[in-house]
Amino acid sequence: MTTVVLEIDLQLYQLLQAAAAANHLSLEQECLRRLKGEARQSRYLQALVAELRADDQQRRAARS
């Protein structure tokens, strides 16, 4: 079995604990769920990624 050690700030740790409790999972199970991509993604993060991709496309088009 592989052991993974994560260094996270206290606020993130507390958010993970709260999410685990809300989903009736252990902290380990919640982390694994998120690593597998099963966690609901933030609309804010999805919008940010879309904006970054659009900016990248514009930069590439300007170089051509």
Secondary structure, 3 states (H helix, E strand, C coil): CCCCCCCCCHHHHHHHHHHHHHCCCCHHHHHHHHHCCCCCCCHHHHHHHHHHHHHHHHHHHHHC
